[in-house]
Amino acid sequence: MDNKLFLDSLLFEYVNASDVKRAFQLEFEGYPPEEAATLEKLEYRQSLAPTLFLGAYLPPNLSTSSERLLIGFVVSTLTSATTITEESMSHHDPFGKTVCVHSVCVDKLYQRRGVAARMLNEYITKLRNESQNRDTDVKYERAVLISHEYLIPLYQKVGFILKGESQVVHGNDKWFDLTFEF
Ligand SMILES: CC(C)(COP(=O)(O)OP(=O)(O)OC[C@H]1O[C@@H](n2cnc3c(N)ncnc32)[C@H](O)[C@@H]1OP(=O)(O)O)[C@@H](O)C(=O)NCCC(=O)NCCS
């Protein structure tokens, strides 16, 4: 199938509780063990911030079963900090104005076809729309994430700005701060 048709056929919908296990499977397969979130962490994020957990789904007619299939997701929580630190990543502050992105993950079978870029664009659009419905004093101000160097272009393509090296130390490779200002 032509790649544009494939991307246009994807469904971008919030991940419900029953799909969190499948999200965990993607997380487990995608991230090195020291970086992967546990199932409990994903369940915590889905239960407290369901509209910050967006999935990319293959429609039923393209999936091997008769149901839509989760092939990628973005998940975040809110923080009142402005950058990612161990502390700002650790819990969800419902009054936070900074969307703290924890995972961006795509099924290995569908990588390098533009799914992550399309999904992040959808995510930003949904955040903007959702923010408009929030009270003035809790509107989203920015989305932040940390990335390894080789993936910085992915986030820049969707409008994140590189801020420099992150203070987070985790594993052997350096992390970089990226911010999307709403
Ligand atoms: C990172 C990840 C989400 C990218 O998903 P994807 O759907 O393959 O990404 P896209 O096809 O939308 O890529 C868009 C652009 O991002 C960059 N990019 C994506 N994957 C890359 C890779 N493995 N190496 C280098 N650049 C990459 C490229 O610039 C790419 O554009 P191009 O294909 O025209 O060169 C996916 O590889 C994944 O799930 N990895 C495991 C989890 C992970 O590491 N997440 C990121 C944490 S910071």
Ligand as a Chemical Component Dictionary entry (heavy atoms), coordinates in Angstrom:
data_LIG
# 
_chem_comp.id                   LIG 
_chem_comp.type                 NON-POLYMER 
_chem_comp.pdbx_formal_charge   0 
_chem_comp.three_letter_code    LIG 
# 
loop_
_chem_comp_atom.comp_id 
_chem_comp_atom.atom_id 
_chem_comp_atom.alt_atom_id 
_chem_comp_atom.type_symbol 
_chem_comp_atom.charge 
_chem_comp_atom.model_Cartn_x 
_chem_comp_atom.model_Cartn_y 
_chem_comp_atom.model_Cartn_z 
_chem_comp_atom.pdbx_ordinal 
LIG C1  C1  C 0 11.646 6.675  17.761 1  
LIG C2  C2  C 0 10.436 6.065  17.096 2  
LIG C3  C3  C 0 9.190  6.433  17.870 3  
LIG C4  C4  C 0 10.334 6.654  15.661 4  
LIG O1  O1  O 0 9.135  6.152  15.067 5  
LIG P1  P1  P 0 8.943  6.138  13.487 6  
LIG O2  O2  O 0 7.502  5.991  13.200 7  
LIG O3  O3  O 0 9.857  5.135  12.892 8  
LIG O4  O4  O 0 9.464  7.591  13.084 9  
LIG P2  P2  P 0 9.131  8.382  11.723 10 
LIG O5  O5  O 0 9.056  7.396  10.591 11 
LIG O6  O6  O 0 7.965  9.259  11.930 12 
LIG O7  O7  O 0 10.451 9.249  11.579 13 
LIG C5  C5  C 0 10.420 10.641 11.281 14 
LIG C6  C6  C 0 11.862 11.140 11.298 15 
LIG O8  O8  O 0 12.458 10.936 12.573 16 
LIG C7  C7  C 0 13.844 10.574 12.429 17 
LIG N1  N1  N 0 14.032 9.181  12.873 18 
LIG C8  C8  C 0 13.085 8.290  13.196 19 
LIG N2  N2  N 0 13.633 7.121  13.592 20 
LIG C9  C9  C 0 14.959 7.283  13.515 21 
LIG C10 C10 C 0 16.072 6.444  13.786 22 
LIG N3  N3  N 0 15.911 5.194  14.237 23 
LIG N4  N4  N 0 17.318 6.922  13.583 24 
LIG C11 C11 C 0 17.502 8.188  13.136 25 
LIG N5  N5  N 0 16.478 9.048  12.867 26 
LIG C12 C12 C 0 15.232 8.600  13.049 27 
LIG C13 C13 C 0 14.149 10.719 10.938 28 
LIG O9  O9  O 0 14.534 12.056 10.727 29 
LIG C14 C14 C 0 12.798 10.422 10.332 30 
LIG O10 O10 O 0 12.629 10.957 9.048  31 
LIG P3  P3  P 0 13.121 10.100 7.761  32 
LIG O11 O11 O 0 12.576 8.700  7.936  33 
LIG O12 O12 O 0 12.515 10.848 6.621  34 
LIG O13 O13 O 0 14.620 10.112 7.803  35 
LIG C15 C15 C 0 10.581 4.520  16.972 36 
LIG O14 O14 O 0 11.819 4.213  16.386 37 
LIG C16 C16 C 0 10.504 3.815  18.330 38 
LIG O15 O15 O 0 9.427  3.486  18.804 39 
LIG N6  N6  N 0 11.664 3.570  18.966 40 
LIG C17 C17 C 0 11.708 2.907  20.259 41 
LIG C18 C18 C 0 11.285 3.837  21.375 42 
LIG C19 C19 C 0 12.111 5.129  21.409 43 
LIG O16 O16 O 0 13.336 5.105  21.381 44 
LIG N7  N7  N 0 11.396 6.277  21.453 45 
LIG C20 C20 C 0 11.989 7.591  21.464 46 
LIG C21 C21 C 0 12.389 7.979  22.842 47 
LIG S1  S1  S 0 13.152 9.610  22.907 48 
# 
loop_
_chem_comp_bond.comp_id 
_chem_comp_bond.atom_id_1 
_chem_comp_bond.atom_id_2 
_chem_comp_bond.value_order 
_chem_comp_bond.pdbx_ordinal 
LIG C1  C2  SING 1  
LIG C2  C3  SING 2  
LIG C2  C4  SING 3  
LIG C2  C15 SING 4  
LIG C4  O1  SING 5  
LIG O1  P1  SING 6  
LIG P1  O2  DOUB 7  
LIG P1  O3  SING 8  
LIG P1  O4  SING 9  
LIG O4  P2  SING 10 
LIG P2  O5  DOUB 11 
LIG P2  O6  SING 12 
LIG P2  O7  SING 13 
LIG O7  C5  SING 14 
LIG C5  C6  SING 15 
LIG C6  O8  SING 16 
LIG C6  C14 SING 17 
LIG O8  C7  SING 18 
LIG C7  N1  SING 19 
LIG C7  C13 SING 20 
LIG N1  C8  SING 21 
LIG N1  C12 SING 22 
LIG C8  N2  DOUB 23 
LIG N2  C9  SING 24 
LIG C9  C10 SING 25 
LIG C9  C12 DOUB 26 
LIG C10 N3  SING 27 
LIG C10 N4  DOUB 28 
LIG N4  C11 SING 29 
LIG C11 N5  DOUB 30 
LIG N5  C12 SING 31 
LIG C13 O9  SING 32 
LIG C13 C14 SING 33 
LIG C14 O10 SING 34 
LIG O10 P3  SING 35 
LIG P3  O11 DOUB 36 
LIG P3  O12 SING 37 
LIG P3  O13 SING 38 
LIG C15 O14 SING 39 
LIG C15 C16 SING 40 
LIG C16 O15 DOUB 41 
LIG C16 N6  SING 42 
LIG N6  C17 SING 43 
LIG C17 C18 SING 44 
LIG C18 C19 SING 45 
LIG C19 O16 DOUB 46 
LIG C19 N7  SING 47 
LIG N7  C20 SING 48 
LIG C20 C21 SING 49 
LIG C21 S1  SING 50 
# 
